[in-house]
Structure formats: structure tokens, C-alpha cells
Amino acid sequence: MRKVVAACALMAAAGSASAAEAPALSVTIYSTDLALVQDVRNLEIAKGRQRLEFRDVSSEIRPETVTLSAAGVSIVEQNFDYDLLTPSKLMEKAVGREVRIIRTNPGNGAEVSETATVLAANDGVVLKIGDRIEVLRDDGVPTRVIFDKVPENLRARPTLSVTVDSEHAGARPATLSYLTKGLGWRADYVALFDERAGKLDLQGWITLTNQSGVSFADARTQLVAGDVQLSDEASPDDYGRPEIVGVRRGGTEARTGPGEALGDYYIYTLPERTTIAQNQTKQVSFIDALGVAAHRVYQANLAGFVSADHPGNASVVVDFVNSAAGGLGAGLPAGTIRVYQRDQAGEAKFVGENQIGHTPQGSELAVKIGEAFDVTVQPTLVAADPVSKRRTRYSMSYLIHNARSEPVTVELRQGGLLGRDTNVIKESLTSRKIDAFTLGWSVPVPANGETTVTSEVETGW
């Protein structure tokens, strides 16, 4: 089983209020199929050693993470019984014991009762009735099996039992905490983009899912954005970081929006208590921002210094900044953003979607929603001259064509720089450094026209 490296940080996620002040039930859900449940119950506890049972716990509980805290109480032993009571399990536990078999004559309704010993309950049930061996069959004759009792180790639902030693008798609040699988959440965003006004309305939804085997009623629910390290998971750096299609930059603005910091994570508290039922998917609104400054951008991203035989379509990108000045100002959990625009009749039409990563407040987002039909870019590698064993001088030409009836600006991105020690020898349009591996140009292209950008770059170590 997976062990959590930072157990203390996980426990801190739900707060440190006293038992009297804490909510009856709180659930902190992480983005890695992991949740922290803190259940406060008022228990009547006798003095001395005794067993306390908690029946309404997740069937996906990780028993090694269970803690129980109550004044004057220490834990001696804990067990998680997840062998659930079912007809087949009941028959399996009856092997070697006697049961009563009652058959009903379908013609006259008369019942015949016999005592049988259960010999086996594997692919079927084998019985010994008197001197004969019989297989319990479903042959149309109404048959009932009567058991004298339910075995102690079979439970109607998963049960956690904790043996404790109490210093004194009396009622007191007890906090049961544990980690469980089966609870998850994701963020989804709906953006209505008004290109003419240069604004968008953004609504964020949290989708909760529960497959833990138990319902959590009237729970204070918190969501943690960020990837919590688990001991049997390799670091993302071991394999290379995954590509984030929705570009994000910056993140220098002080936090003012929803979400509070927990170390290097964000915690979002749902505004109201909610019930997360078993096998339920629920959506809760958490962001509703109107008039966020935004604009459409054409973007071309080139991974390296190469030629293309044919022009490629530029990407259509909706660009906005989640700053307070821009109308948003909120750290955004990773999720899917779906963009809509109104047509000439005023109806909102879906125009594209993409993923964004965990995005801090103050970051710029460039969300690709599709490919431009009328704007193309064709790169040409003019020359690649070695300067030394580790450095090369590249000469590039970029032909950008615009078949639209209005001028556009294309954000051209040239990747493939080999480190920060890169020199721009000459260029027809001033570039800017996007990061250590990318140069960028903002290229104006006239209506029904084209623009050629040339550059000469020396890069390497």
C-alpha cells in the first residue's frame, strides 16, 4: 500500500480546531485519488479497556492511517473488518456447520425441513443430508437455507473496531481520522468569450465523485490543488514533466481570490456543507467572474530549427490574465476550460476546449482552442553552421500568411534553444526571450497579405 510521505501536512489540511469547535464531519479531497476524513462523534466511553466500533467508514480506508483522539483515551489495537455479509459469504462461513434446508412443494405449498451439514461452498454448495451427499441447486423448487446466527466476522457494512483504554468514564467528543481512496474531484471551467469587447465571463465548477463505499452526509468539504508526493510514486522529474497545453506564465501577484495556502498547495473550501453520496457525481460552483479582460491570439509554436514542406495553420488562442486588475484574481486548480462565443443570432456556440495546469494568481493563460483556417506559418531553415563542437548558428526564415479581411498579429515561438547562453546575431523583427529555450516575436500581418521574419541565432553550451 502507498505510504504518504508528508502525513503531518495532510492532517493539517483540515485545520486544527478543538474537538468542541470542529465540524461533525470534514472531508479533505486531494487530486490523487486520496482523501482525509475527520469524523467527530460524541461517544459514551466506559472506564478501562473496551472496543469501540465505527460502522460508517469508507470501504477503501487505509487502516494504517487511522487515528482516534479523545480526552483520556489511548489506542491498544485497531481492526478493519471488510468481509461483508452476503448470501455467498454467509454460506462460506457455514462450512462444517449445520443449517436447515426448507423446500416448498410448488404444487401444494407444503414445506419439508431437513438438517444439513455444509461440506463446501466453492463453485456451488455441497451438503450432507443424512446418509446422502447433495448439491444445493436452483432447479425451480423454492428452497431456503436457515442459519442460526450471523458469524461475528461478517459485517453488514465495513466496520472499523478500535480497542481503547480509557482513564475515566463519561461522554466526550472523539475524532476519528483516516485516509481513504475512492473520493476524487476535478475542476471544469466555462468561458463565454466576447472578442469584440475583449472580455470573457468565467465560471468554475468543482465535480466531486464518490466511490468509497460510504456516503458522507453534511460534510465540510475542502479540496487540495497540487500533487501530493506518495512514497511509491516516482518524481515527475524522473521521466520529464508532462506537457501543459494551456500555457501559463507569471504568478507573482499576491493571493486575494478563493483558496488559501497550505505549504506549496492551495486549499479550496466549498462555501456550504454538502452531502457526497456513494456512487454520486456532484457539481458545485466555486468561481463566477464577469468581464475578465481577454483577447484572441494567433500563435505558432516551433519545437526546433527545421524546415516545413508546407505551411502550417496557426493556433487560435484565448489569452487572459487571472489578476485582480483583469477582473479575476484567483489561483485556478488544474482542469478543463471550455470556451464559447456568441454567433450573429446571439446564441452561445462551443468553439474549443483545453487543459490548464494548476495556475497561481497573477499568471497569464494562453488557452489553445483550435487551428486558424486563414492564418498559416511556414518555417525554413536557411543554414545551420557549426561554430564549435557544442554550438551552432542557425539562420531561419518564417513566412506568415493572412487570408483574413482584417490584419492580425501572430505570436511566433521558436523553441530549441540549448540553454541560456544564446545570442541573437541579427533579426528583421525584435524578439523577446520567453524562457531559456524559446524566443518569441509578435508579428503584424496585413489583411490578405503576408510577412516574412528572418533571424540568425547562435546557441549551445
NORTAQUI-V410454 format. One line per field, one symbol per residue. ss: DSSP state (a for helix, b for strand, c for the rest). phi: phi as a letter, one per 30 degrees, with the letter a starting at -180 (. if undefined). psi: psi as a letter, one per 30 degrees, with the letter a starting at -180 (. if undefined). A space follows every 10 residues. Layout:
ss: ???
phi: ???
psi: ???
//
This chain:
ss: cccbccaaaa aacccccccc ccccbbbbbb cccbbbbbbb bbbbbccbbb bbbbcccccc bcaaacbbbb ccbbbbbbbb bccbccaaaa aaaccccbbb bbbbcccccc bbbbbbbbbb bcccbbbbbc cbbbbbcccc ccbbbbcccc ccccbcccbb bbbbbbcccb bbbbbbbbbb ccbbbbbbbb bbbbccccbb bbbbbbbbbb cccccbbbbb bbbbbccccb cccccaaacc cccccbbbbb cccccccccb bbccbbbbbc cccbbbcccb bbbbbbbbbb bbbbbbbbbb bbcccccccc cbbbbbbbbb bccccccccc cbccbbbbbb bbcccccbbb bbbbbbccbc ccbbbbbbbb bbbbbbbbbb bbbbbbcccc bbbbbbbbbb bbcccccbbb bbbbcccccc ccbbbbbccc cbbbbccbbb bbbbbcccbb bbbbbbbbbb c
phi: .dcddcdddd dddcjbdded cdddbbbccc cbhbbccbcc bdcccddjda cccbdcbddc ecedcdbbba dibbdcabbc ccdddbeddd ddddeiccbc ccccdddcid cbcbcbcdda bcdaccccci cccbcdcccj debbcccdac eddcbdaebc cbdbbcdack dadbccbacb cjcbabcbbc ccccdddibb ccccbcccbb bdjbccchcd cbbcckcddc dccddeddbj dddcdddbbi jcdddbddjb dbiccccccd dbdbccddhb cbcbdbbbcc iddaadbcbb ccdadbccdb dcdddcbcca cdcdddjbia dcdelccccb bddddicdcd blbacbdebd djdccbcdcl cddcbbbbdb ddabcdcadc bbcccbbbcc cbcddbdbcc dcbccjdcjd dccddaadbd cbddadbbcb bccdbddhbb bccbabbcbk c
psi: kkkkeieeee efeglhllef fllekkkjkl ghhkkkkjjk kjkjklkakl kkkjeilkfg kjefgkkkkl kgkkkelkkj jgjkjleeee eeffkflklk kjkkjfefgk kkklklkjel icflkkljjb glkkkjligf jkkkkkkflk kfgkkflkkk kkkljkflll klkkjkklkl lfklllkkkk kjkjeefhll kkkkkkjkkj hfflkjkhkk kkkkkljkkk fgkkkfffgk kkkjejkklb gfkkkfalkl kjbglkkkkk flklkjlkhk kkkkkfkjkk hkkllkkkkk jkfajllkfl kkklkkkkkl khleefgdik kklkakkkkl lkaffgkkkk flllklljjl kflkkjjkfa kkegklkjkk jeljkkeafg kkkkklkjjk kjglglllkk jkjjagkilf ikkjellfkk lljeafgklk kjjkklkhal kkkkljkkla .
//
